[in-house]
Amino acid sequence: MNRTRTNDRSSRTRSRTGGPAFGATAGSERGSRFGSSSPSRSGGPSRSGGYGRRPAAVQGEFALPKTVTPALPAVEAFADLDMPAELLAALGAQGVTVPFPIQGATLPNTLAGRDVLGRGRTGSGKTLAFGLALLARTAGQRAEPHRPLALVLVPTRELAQQVTDALTPYARAVKLRLTTVVGGMSIGKQAGALRGGAEVVVATPGRLKDLIDRGDCRLNQVAITVLDEADQMADMGFMPQVTALLDQVRPEGQRMLFSATLDRNVDLLVRRYLTDPVVHSVDPSAGAVTTMEHHVLHVHGADKHRTTTEIAAREGRVIMFLDTKHAVDRLTQDLLNSGVRAAALHGGKSQPQRTRTLAQFKTGHVTVLVATNVAARGIHVDNLDLVVNVDPPTDPKDYLHRGGRTARAGESGSVVTLVTPNQRRDMTRLMQAAGITPQTTQVRSGEEALNRITGAQAPSGIPVVITAPVVERAKRSTASRGRRRPASTVRRVSVRQSAFDAAA
């Protein structure tokens, strides 16, 4: 399956200087009722409940490259693809038989070794679009210690975990070893996995660079490289690291770039690293709206907190986005005190904490995920039908990716944005830039309109505590002692914990 590439890369040279630095659009500490209490330059929060914010510059799309070599036609079934029988069987076992449009269009070409530039809305099936080709073309090979054969670069830990979870059953089917390399986890264990040999590595740029600098990884055997959500890596200021990593992989290798949006930040990557790519776009980058309802709710600043709490108390799960870690923590505690099972997710949490919180949200143990933009990409939760922007985003891309947590894979959902009077003008501009015409409604807490749009209801008012699973707490307790306790002591601790959970 590891076909020799037909397109000629020998004439292309690559500078290792990394090219011009991409600007990191690091968000300022933007406030709301739940945000920082520090005054703004204009003298503090306005009466409408929120700080004045400078809108982010809107970046347009670049002209997509033209394909010189005609693309192979799309397929309508996975069985029509020249993939290993083990992969086809694994797809059938997972109940996956009909490819999504981006998969059917790109897989014939990626399986043939072509470079691909693919754009599809969040939830359109991009992971399997690149993952199946990567696994099929790597199958039957064995990696040397420290030298992976295929690399998937992603911007966040959450996206890395999602890609790993999605590809693991298929990698196992063709006997490929897959490892995840992200910050916030033990670098020693990751180095050990690379030392043992891993054909496929899913990584964030910073941690991969750390492992390379330590001598634990070399990329000179990587023949297939995927950039997933490259525009976010640019926004986060990772482009110098990304280009440095791409300069280390095999120059004649295959490269695939997939994203929900393709703005000018990734133009350099396309021109510099993709050779005669097959270009496939499921829909415009502003078009991830067809299965969503978009609501802008005009609220008074003094009523915003109560409105948010009632939405959070709805039946069913909801993700609520705010701008800062402090705002997230504050709202989460307020919701817990009001009787809402909420948990916080942001970059200040350790990776085990973030993984546990996501697991609790997916199982319904937690019904409200309060998050910064760390959750805006790479999180897939089945049957999530509501996303709420408590703090409106300032960038159309952020809006689309936040909203992309709902209405995934053909499902429907609603995106609700709470807007105070001083935010209305900026929100109107953002929606126009995103190509969205929302339904705008003036609401107050307790009103029928709020319930009709969001399912809002009054919270119980009885404080709740979200507890970690008993097994996990027992492990932490044992580890903190540094030695094993007598069995009788462990039994007594387990009894006490069981009683505590029953009371909770």
Solvent accessible surface area in square Angstrom, and as a share of the most:
residue,aa,sasa,rsa
1,M,77,0.34
2,N,77,0.40
3,R,86,0.32
4,T,125,0.73
5,R,40,0.14
6,T,126,0.73
7,N,27,0.14
8,D,100,0.52
9,R,19,0.07
10,S,99,0.64
11,S,100,0.64
12,R,58,0.21
13,T,126,0.73
14,R,48,0.17
15,S,60,0.39
16,R,172,0.63
17,T,120,0.70
18,G,11,0.10
19,G,37,0.36
20,P,93,0.59
21,A,85,0.66
22,F,30,0.12
23,G,55,0.53
24,A,58,0.45
25,T,85,0.49
26,A,92,0.71
27,G,51,0.49
28,S,77,0.49
29,E,133,0.59
30,R,34,0.12
31,G,1,0.01
32,S,7,0.05
33,R,81,0.29
34,F,0,0.00
35,G,1,0.01
36,S,30,0.19
37,S,97,0.63
38,S,66,0.43
39,P,104,0.65
40,S,35,0.23
41,R,251,0.92
42,S,103,0.66
43,G,66,0.64
44,G,11,0.11
45,P,81,0.51
46,S,48,0.31
47,R,242,0.88
48,S,17,0.11
49,G,15,0.15
50,G,2,0.02
51,Y,20,0.08
52,G,60,0.58
53,R,35,0.13
54,R,217,0.79
55,P,68,0.43
56,A,38,0.30
57,A,85,0.66
58,V,86,0.50
59,Q,84,0.38
60,G,29,0.28
61,E,70,0.31
62,F,16,0.07
63,A,95,0.74
64,L,59,0.29
65,P,41,0.26
66,K,186,0.79
67,T,49,0.29
68,V,129,0.74
69,T,63,0.37
70,P,111,0.70
71,A,53,0.41
72,L,88,0.44
73,P,106,0.67
74,A,68,0.52
75,V,31,0.18
76,E,147,0.66
77,A,31,0.24
78,F,4,0.02
79,A,82,0.64
80,D,94,0.49
81,L,13,0.06
82,D,86,0.45
83,M,12,0.05
84,P,20,0.13
85,A,74,0.58
86,E,92,0.41
87,L,0,0.00
88,L,52,0.26
89,A,69,0.53
90,A,14,0.11
91,L,2,0.01
92,G,42,0.40
93,A,89,0.69
94,Q,98,0.44
95,G,63,0.60
96,V,42,0.24
97,T,86,0.50
98,V,110,0.63
99,P,14,0.09
100,F,85,0.36
101,P,93,0.58
102,I,0,0.00
103,Q,4,0.02
104,G,3,0.03
105,A,18,0.14
106,T,0,0.00
107,L,0,0.00
108,P,16,0.10
109,N,0,0.00
110,T,0,0.00
111,L,6,0.03
112,A,33,0.26
113,G,2,0.02
114,R,18,0.06
115,D,0,0.00
116,V,0,0.00
117,L,0,0.00
118,G,0,0.00
119,R,18,0.07
120,G,0,0.00
121,R,65,0.24
122,T,15,0.09
123,G,15,0.15
124,S,10,0.07
125,G,16,0.15
126,K,16,0.07
127,T,22,0.13
128,L,25,0.13
129,A,0,0.00
130,F,0,0.00
131,G,0,0.00
132,L,0,0.00
133,A,0,0.00
134,L,0,0.00
135,L,0,0.00
136,A,0,0.00
137,R,7,0.02
138,T,3,0.02
139,A,23,0.18
140,G,84,0.80
141,Q,62,0.28
142,R,153,0.56
143,A,8,0.06
144,E,98,0.44
145,P,73,0.46
146,H,45,0.20
147,R,57,0.21
148,P,1,0.00
149,L,22,0.11
150,A,0,0.00
151,L,0,0.00
152,V,0,0.00
153,L,0,0.00
154,V,0,0.00
155,P,4,0.03
156,T,9,0.05
157,R,52,0.19
158,E,5,0.02
159,L,8,0.04
160,A,0,0.00
161,Q,74,0.33
162,Q,40,0.18
163,V,0,0.00
164,T,17,0.10
165,D,82,0.43
166,A,35,0.27
167,L,0,0.00
168,T,41,0.24
169,P,35,0.22
170,Y,8,0.03
171,A,2,0.02
172,R,163,0.60
173,A,30,0.23
174,V,15,0.09
175,K,162,0.69
176,L,10,0.05
177,R,72,0.26
178,L,38,0.19
179,T,19,0.11
180,T,29,0.17
181,V,0,0.00
182,V,9,0.05
183,G,20,0.20
184,G,44,0.42
185,M,85,0.38
186,S,56,0.36
187,I,46,0.23
188,G,41,0.40
189,K,162,0.68
190,Q,13,0.06
191,A,3,0.02
192,G,24,0.23
193,A,40,0.31
194,L,1,0.01
195,R,133,0.49
196,G,54,0.52
197,G,5,0.04
198,A,5,0.04
199,E,0,0.00
200,V,0,0.00
201,V,1,0.00
202,V,0,0.00
203,A,0,0.00
204,T,13,0.07
205,P,0,0.00
206,G,26,0.25
207,R,36,0.13
208,L,0,0.00
209,K,82,0.35
210,D,65,0.34
211,L,0,0.00
212,I,34,0.17
213,D,99,0.51
214,R,131,0.48
215,G,52,0.50
216,D,18,0.09
217,C,1,0.01
218,R,122,0.44
219,L,3,0.01
220,N,58,0.30
221,Q,64,0.28
222,V,1,0.00
223,A,22,0.17
224,I,4,0.02
225,T,3,0.02
226,V,0,0.00
227,L,10,0.05
228,D,4,0.02
229,E,10,0.05
230,A,0,0.00
231,D,0,0.00
232,Q,21,0.09
233,M,0,0.00
234,A,0,0.00
235,D,23,0.12
236,M,81,0.36
237,G,26,0.25
238,F,49,0.20
239,M,1,0.00
240,P,63,0.39
241,Q,53,0.23
242,V,0,0.00
243,T,0,0.00
244,A,43,0.33
245,L,3,0.01
246,L,2,0.01
247,D,11,0.06
248,Q,61,0.27
249,V,7,0.04
250,R,87,0.32
251,P,83,0.52
252,E,79,0.35
253,G,5,0.05
254,Q,1,0.00
255,R,7,0.03
256,M,2,0.01
257,L,2,0.01
258,F,0,0.00
259,S,0,0.00
260,A,9,0.07
261,T,5,0.03
262,L,1,0.01
263,D,5,0.03
264,R,142,0.52
265,N,15,0.08
266,V,0,0.00
267,D,35,0.18
268,L,25,0.13
269,L,1,0.00
270,V,6,0.03
271,R,165,0.60
272,R,38,0.14
273,Y,3,0.01
274,L,15,0.08
275,T,25,0.14
276,D,29,0.15
277,P,7,0.05
278,V,7,0.04
279,V,42,0.24
280,H,45,0.20
281,S,42,0.27
282,V,41,0.23
283,D,25,0.13
284,P,89,0.56
285,S,18,0.12
286,A,33,0.25
287,G,14,0.14
288,A,12,0.09
289,V,34,0.19
290,T,110,0.64
291,T,45,0.26
292,M,24,0.11
293,E,92,0.41
294,H,14,0.06
295,H,9,0.04
296,V,7,0.04
297,L,0,0.00
298,H,35,0.15
299,V,0,0.00
300,H,68,0.30
301,G,10,0.10
302,A,106,0.82
303,D,22,0.11
304,K,0,0.00
305,H,47,0.21
306,R,108,0.39
307,T,0,0.00
308,T,0,0.00
309,T,3,0.02
310,E,11,0.05
311,I,0,0.00
312,A,1,0.01
313,A,15,0.12
314,R,32,0.12
315,E,140,0.63
316,G,43,0.41
317,R,46,0.17
318,V,0,0.00
319,I,0,0.00
320,M,0,0.00
321,F,0,0.00
322,L,0,0.00
323,D,23,0.12
324,T,6,0.03
325,K,104,0.44
326,H,99,0.44
327,A,0,0.00
328,V,0,0.00
329,D,61,0.32
330,R,93,0.34
331,L,0,0.00
332,T,12,0.07
333,Q,94,0.42
334,D,32,0.17
335,L,0,0.00
336,L,25,0.13
337,N,79,0.40
338,S,25,0.16
339,G,17,0.17
340,V,7,0.04
341,R,78,0.28
342,A,1,0.01
343,A,12,0.10
344,A,11,0.09
345,L,0,0.00
346,H,9,0.04
347,G,42,0.40
348,G,51,0.49
349,K,55,0.23
350,S,52,0.33
351,Q,9,0.04
352,P,72,0.45
353,Q,72,0.32
354,R,8,0.03
355,T,62,0.36
356,R,58,0.21
357,T,14,0.08
358,L,22,0.11
359,A,52,0.40
360,Q,18,0.08
361,F,0,0.00
362,K,96,0.41
363,T,111,0.65
364,G,32,0.31
365,H,71,0.31
366,V,0,0.00
367,T,38,0.22
368,V,0,0.00
369,L,0,0.00
370,V,0,0.00
371,A,0,0.00
372,T,15,0.09
373,N,45,0.23
374,V,24,0.14
375,A,0,0.00
376,A,4,0.03
377,R,9,0.03
378,G,7,0.07
379,I,3,0.02
380,H,66,0.29
381,V,6,0.03
382,D,83,0.43
383,N,113,0.58
384,L,4,0.02
385,D,69,0.36
386,L,2,0.01
387,V,0,0.00
388,V,0,0.00
389,N,0,0.00
390,V,0,0.00
391,D,0,0.00
392,P,3,0.02
393,P,6,0.04
394,T,21,0.12
395,D,26,0.13
396,P,11,0.07
397,K,23,0.10
398,D,43,0.22
399,Y,1,0.00
400,L,15,0.07
401,H,3,0.02
402,R,0,0.00
403,G,1,0.01
404,G,2,0.02
405,R,5,0.02
406,T,2,0.01
407,A,5,0.04
408,R,17,0.06
409,A,52,0.40
410,G,56,0.53
411,E,71,0.32
412,S,82,0.53
413,G,9,0.08
414,S,18,0.12
415,V,0,0.00
416,V,0,0.00
417,T,0,0.00
418,L,0,0.00
419,V,0,0.00
420,T,0,0.00
421,P,56,0.35
422,N,62,0.32
423,Q,11,0.05
424,R,81,0.29
425,R,174,0.64
426,D,47,0.24
427,M,7,0.03
428,T,75,0.44
429,R,132,0.48
430,L,10,0.05
431,M,7,0.03
432,Q,131,0.58
433,A,45,0.35
434,A,1,0.01
435,G,56,0.53
436,I,12,0.06
437,T,133,0.77
438,P,31,0.20
439,Q,101,0.45
440,T,78,0.45
441,T,32,0.19
442,Q,89,0.39
443,V,1,0.00
444,R,117,0.43
445,S,30,0.19
446,G,67,0.65
447,E,70,0.32
448,E,118,0.53
449,A,20,0.15
450,L,1,0.00
451,N,75,0.38
452,R,150,0.55
453,I,23,0.12
454,T,5,0.03
455,G,30,0.29
456,A,6,0.04
457,Q,75,0.33
458,A,70,0.55
459,P,23,0.15
460,S,78,0.50
461,G,46,0.44
462,I,122,0.62
463,P,89,0.56
464,V,37,0.21
465,V,108,0.62
466,I,39,0.20
467,T,28,0.16
468,A,15,0.12
469,P,71,0.45
470,V,53,0.30
471,V,102,0.58
472,E,50,0.22
473,R,42,0.15
474,A,32,0.25
475,K,138,0.59
476,R,120,0.44
477,S,35,0.23
478,T,52,0.31
479,A,78,0.61
480,S,92,0.60
481,R,148,0.54
482,G,69,0.66
483,R,190,0.70
484,R,220,0.80
485,R,32,0.12
486,P,87,0.55
487,A,67,0.52
488,S,48,0.31
489,T,30,0.18
490,V,62,0.36
491,R,151,0.55
492,R,133,0.48
493,V,19,0.11
494,S,45,0.29
495,V,104,0.60
496,R,142,0.52
497,Q,26,0.11
498,S,64,0.41
499,A,62,0.48
500,F,114,0.47
501,D,44,0.23
502,A,90,0.70
503,A,93,0.72
504,A,88,0.68
